[in-house]
């Protein structure tokens, strides 16, 4: 698909992202409920954001910030490790 679309439309900058689709689809299909779906997809989405901002807007200097979304989503989507238990002080 990548080569066909690239040759047909002569716009290789968009169509390299098709190469990431099989991996993203596998994560979507094989993922179990409540199993950190966004965190699993974020490396691919961050790469797409990084290259898209760089190619199309020339924003290479700030596009690396997209990779900060990976740990940020893991923190936000994660479950607390420490459980606080209330104790009865009576």
Buried (B, 14 or more C-beta within 10 A) or exposed (E): EEEEBBEEEEEEEBBBBBEBEEEBEEBEEEEEEEEBBEBBBBBBBBBBBBBBBBBEEEBEEEBEEBBEBBEEBBEEBEEEEEEEEEEEEE
